[in-house]
Amino acid sequence: MIARFRPDVPILGCAHDVLNRKKLLMSFGVCPVNVGRMAEGEDALLRDTESVFRACSDILKSQGMLEAGDLVVWTAGSSLFVPGTTNLIEIRRIE
């Protein structure tokens, strides 16, 4: 939805599997990033958006796509990993 406005800033789409990464490739201007299932045994910790945000931002920082101090607009859904449930938008500064 954000990509259709053609913003002048990068859009990073975190995907937890190959299928979703391929879907993100079809959106104009979206750079899909495979974050996998984070780490083995962490699925229980990834039930809230805060944990997912921290995990994704850590991965993006390690890949050089984000730096501390960057300002990001984060969208997510209260039902994680369920398509069509995006109901959250936040502006955050990367730590």
BANUPA-568414 format. One record per residue: residue number from 0; residue in three letters; x, y, z of N, C-alpha, C in turn. Coordinates in nm, 3 decimals, padded with zeros to 5 digits. Example, Ala and Ser with C-alpha at 12.3 -4.5 7.8 and 13.67 -1.06 7.14 Angstrom:
BEGIN
{0,'ALA',{01.319,-00.569,00.780},{01.230,-00.450,00.780},{01.320,-00.330,00.780}}
{1,'SER',{01.285,-00.225,00.708},{01.367,-00.106,00.714},{01.290,00.003,00.787}}
This chain:
BEGIN
{0,'MET',{00.082,-00.119,00.000},{00.000,00.000,00.000},{00.087,00.125,00.000}}
{1,'ILE',{00.195,00.124,00.073},{00.282,00.242,00.081},{00.352,00.266,-00.053}}
{2,'ALA',{00.390,00.160,-00.121},{00.465,00.171,-00.246},{00.387,00.245,-00.354}}
{3,'ARG',{00.257,00.239,-00.352},{00.180,00.304,-00.458},{00.191,00.456,-00.454}}
{4,'PHE',{00.238,00.512,-00.342},{00.258,00.656,-00.332},{00.396,00.699,-00.382}}
{5,'ARG',{00.479,00.601,-00.420},{00.612,00.626,-00.477},{00.696,00.723,-00.393}}
{6,'PRO',{00.717,00.692,-00.265},{00.795,00.783,-00.181},{00.941,00.790,-00.227}}
{7,'ASP',{01.009,00.899,-00.190},{01.149,00.919,-00.226},{01.245,00.851,-00.129}}
{8,'VAL',{01.194,00.768,-00.043},{01.277,00.697,00.055},{01.266,00.548,00.031}}
{9,'PRO',{01.366,00.471,00.074},{01.359,00.326,00.053},{01.245,00.262,00.132}}
{10,'ILE',{01.188,00.159,00.073},{01.087,00.078,00.143},{01.149,-00.060,00.160}}
{11,'LEU',{01.174,-00.098,00.284},{01.230,-00.229,00.314},{01.117,-00.319,00.361}}
{12,'GLY',{01.099,-00.428,00.294},{00.993,-00.522,00.331},{01.054,-00.648,00.391}}
{13,'CYS',{01.032,-00.669,00.519},{01.086,-00.786,00.587},{00.995,-00.906,00.562}}
{14,'ALA',{01.052,-01.012,00.508},{00.976,-01.133,00.477},{01.032,-01.250,00.556}}
{15,'HIS',{00.943,-01.330,00.611},{00.987,-01.444,00.692},{00.996,-01.573,00.611}}
{16,'ASP',{00.959,-01.567,00.483},{00.974,-01.686,00.399},{00.992,-01.644,00.252}}
{17,'VAL',{01.028,-01.739,00.169},{01.058,-01.712,00.028},{00.933,-01.664,-00.048}}
{18,'LEU',{00.819,-01.722,-00.020},{00.697,-01.684,-00.091},{00.664,-01.536,-00.069}}
{19,'ASN',{00.670,-01.491,00.055},{00.641,-01.350,00.084},{00.746,-01.258,00.026}}
{20,'ARG',{00.870,-01.303,00.023},{00.977,-01.223,-00.038},{00.948,-01.204,-00.187}}
{21,'LYS',{00.905,-01.309,-00.254},{00.871,-01.299,-00.396},{00.753,-01.205,-00.419}}
{22,'LYS',{00.655,-01.209,-00.330},{00.541,-01.118,-00.342},{00.585,-00.973,-00.328}}
{23,'LEU',{00.678,-00.948,-00.236},{00.728,-00.811,-00.218},{00.804,-00.761,-00.340}}
{24,'LEU',{00.869,-00.852,-00.412},{00.941,-00.814,-00.534},{00.847,-00.754,-00.638}}
{25,'MET',{00.721,-00.787,-00.632},{00.624,-00.739,-00.730},{00.574,-00.598,-00.699}}
{26,'SER',{00.610,-00.543,-00.584},{00.567,-00.409,-00.547},{00.674,-00.307,-00.587}}
{27,'PHE',{00.633,-00.202,-00.655},{00.725,-00.100,-00.703},{00.805,-00.039,-00.588}}
{28,'GLY',{00.937,-00.037,-00.602},{01.023,00.032,-00.507},{01.047,-00.039,-00.375}}
{29,'VAL',{00.997,-00.159,-00.359},{01.015,-00.231,-00.233},{01.139,-00.319,-00.243}}
{30,'CYS',{01.225,-00.307,-00.143},{01.344,-00.391,-00.135},{01.314,-00.501,-00.033}}
{31,'PRO',{01.284,-00.622,-00.080},{01.252,-00.729,00.015},{01.377,-00.782,00.085}}
{32,'VAL',{01.365,-00.802,00.213},{01.475,-00.853,00.294},{01.428,-00.981,00.362}}
{33,'ASN',{01.500,-01.090,00.339},{01.464,-01.216,00.401},{01.516,-01.219,00.544}}
{34,'VAL',{01.425,-01.219,00.638},{01.465,-01.226,00.779},{01.445,-01.366,00.834}}
{35,'GLY',{01.394,-01.457,00.751},{01.374,-01.595,00.795},{01.284,-01.602,00.915}}
{36,'ARG',{01.296,-01.709,00.986},{01.220,-01.727,01.110},{01.304,-01.681,01.228}}
{37,'MET',{01.389,-01.581,01.202},{01.478,-01.521,01.301},{01.581,-01.623,01.347}}
{38,'ALA',{01.554,-01.698,01.448},{01.647,-01.800,01.496},{01.567,-01.917,01.551}}
{39,'GLU',{01.626,-02.034,01.549},{01.558,-02.153,01.598},{01.516,-02.134,01.743}}
{40,'GLY',{01.394,-02.167,01.774},{01.347,-02.157,01.912},{01.297,-02.019,01.951}}
{41,'GLU',{01.306,-01.919,01.861},{01.262,-01.784,01.896},{01.117,-01.759,01.861}}
{42,'ASP',{01.052,-01.851,01.790},{00.914,-01.826,01.748},{00.823,-01.789,01.864}}
{43,'ALA',{00.844,-01.848,01.979},{00.760,-01.817,02.094},{00.776,-01.671,02.136}}
{44,'LEU',{00.895,-01.612,02.112},{00.920,-01.474,02.150},{00.863,-01.375,02.049}}
{45,'LEU',{00.832,-01.422,01.930},{00.791,-01.333,01.823},{00.639,-01.323,01.809}}
{46,'ARG',{00.572,-01.324,01.920},{00.427,-01.316,01.917},{00.377,-01.173,01.934}}
{47,'ASP',{00.466,-01.081,01.959},{00.424,-00.942,01.972},{00.505,-00.856,01.876}}
{48,'THR',{00.448,-00.745,01.836},{00.510,-00.660,01.734},{00.643,-00.601,01.782}}
{49,'GLU',{00.657,-00.576,01.910},{00.782,-00.520,01.962},{00.898,-00.616,01.939}}
{50,'SER',{00.878,-00.743,01.966},{00.984,-00.843,01.945},{01.020,-00.855,01.798}}
{51,'VAL',{00.919,-00.852,01.712},{00.944,-00.862,01.568},{01.019,-00.738,01.520}}
{52,'PHE',{00.980,-00.619,01.566},{01.050,-00.497,01.527},{01.197,-00.503,01.567}}
{53,'ARG',{01.224,-00.543,01.691},{01.364,-00.551,01.737},{01.442,-00.652,01.654}}
{54,'ALA',{01.384,-00.768,01.628},{01.454,-00.871,01.551},{01.482,-00.823,01.409}}
{55,'CYS',{01.382,-00.764,01.344},{01.401,-00.716,01.207},{01.502,-00.602,01.201}}
{56,'SER',{01.493,-00.508,01.294},{01.588,-00.395,01.291},{01.730,-00.442,01.318}}
{57,'ASP',{01.747,-00.543,01.403},{01.882,-00.597,01.428},{01.938,-00.661,01.301}}
{58,'ILE',{01.854,-00.735,01.229},{01.898,-00.798,01.104},{01.933,-00.692,01.000}}
{59,'LEU',{01.848,-00.590,00.987},{01.873,-00.484,00.889},{01.998,-00.404,00.923}}
{60,'LYS',{02.024,-00.383,01.052},{02.148,-00.314,01.091},{02.270,-00.399,01.057}}
{61,'SER',{02.262,-00.529,01.082},{02.376,-00.617,01.053},{02.405,-00.625,00.904}}
{62,'GLN',{02.302,-00.602,00.820},{02.320,-00.604,00.675},{02.355,-00.466,00.619}}
{63,'GLY',{02.368,-00.367,00.707},{02.405,-00.233,00.664},{02.293,-00.153,00.600}}
{64,'MET',{02.169,-00.197,00.617},{02.056,-00.127,00.557},{01.997,-00.020,00.649}}
{65,'LEU',{02.024,-00.032,00.778},{01.982,00.066,00.877},{02.100,00.099,00.967}}
{66,'GLU',{02.097,00.219,01.024},{02.198,00.261,01.120},{02.128,00.317,01.243}}
{67,'ALA',{02.198,00.318,01.354},{02.144,00.379,01.474},{02.113,00.525,01.444}}
{68,'GLY',{01.998,00.570,01.488},{01.956,00.707,01.465},{01.865,00.725,01.345}}
{69,'ASP',{01.856,00.624,01.257},{01.766,00.632,01.142},{01.621,00.639,01.191}}
{70,'LEU',{01.541,00.716,01.119},{01.399,00.726,01.149},{01.325,00.637,01.051}}
{71,'VAL',{01.238,00.549,01.102},{01.165,00.456,01.016},{01.016,00.465,01.045}}
{72,'VAL',{00.938,00.436,00.943},{00.794,00.418,00.959},{00.771,00.268,00.953}}
{73,'TRP',{00.714,00.215,01.057},{00.698,00.071,01.075},{00.550,00.038,01.065}}
{74,'THR',{00.515,-00.056,00.979},{00.377,-00.102,00.971},{00.373,-00.250,01.005}}
{75,'ALA',{00.269,-00.291,01.070},{00.253,-00.432,01.110},{00.107,-00.457,01.138}}
{76,'GLY',{00.077,-00.581,01.168},{-00.059,-00.619,01.206},{-00.061,-00.680,01.343}}
{77,'SER',{-00.173,-00.665,01.411},{-00.181,-00.721,01.546},{-00.183,-00.874,01.543}}
{78,'SER',{-00.226,-00.931,01.430},{-00.215,-01.075,01.411},{-00.092,-01.100,01.325}}
{79,'LEU',{00.020,-01.127,01.390},{00.146,-01.141,01.318},{00.142,-01.258,01.222}}
{80,'PHE',{00.203,-01.237,01.106},{00.216,-01.339,01.001},{00.082,-01.380,00.941}}
{81,'VAL',{-00.021,-01.297,00.955},{-00.150,-01.323,00.894},{-00.175,-01.213,00.791}}
{82,'PRO',{-00.184,-01.249,00.662},{-00.203,-01.149,00.558},{-00.331,-01.068,00.577}}
{83,'GLY',{-00.323,-00.939,00.544},{-00.441,-00.853,00.547},{-00.478,-00.800,00.684}}
{84,'THR',{-00.391,-00.814,00.783},{-00.425,-00.768,00.918},{-00.345,-00.645,00.961}}
{85,'THR',{-00.287,-00.573,00.865},{-00.208,-00.455,00.900},{-00.300,-00.349,00.961}}
{86,'ASN',{-00.274,-00.316,01.087},{-00.355,-00.216,01.156},{-00.270,-00.128,01.248}}
{87,'LEU',{-00.140,-00.127,01.224},{-00.048,-00.052,01.310},{00.051,00.025,01.223}}
{88,'ILE',{00.070,00.151,01.255},{00.174,00.231,01.190},{00.240,00.315,01.299}}
{89,'GLU',{00.373,00.309,01.304},{00.449,00.383,01.405},{00.570,00.447,01.340}}
{90,'ILE',{00.612,00.559,01.396},{00.738,00.620,01.356},{00.835,00.594,01.469}}
{91,'ARG',{00.949,00.535,01.435},{01.047,00.496,01.536},{01.187,00.538,01.496}}
{92,'ARG',{01.269,00.561,01.596},{01.411,00.587,01.572},{01.487,00.460,01.607}}
{93,'ILE',{01.577,00.420,01.516},{01.655,00.298,01.538},{01.760,00.323,01.645}}
{94,'GLU',{01.769,00.231,01.740},{01.866,00.243,01.849},{01.994,00.171,01.817}}
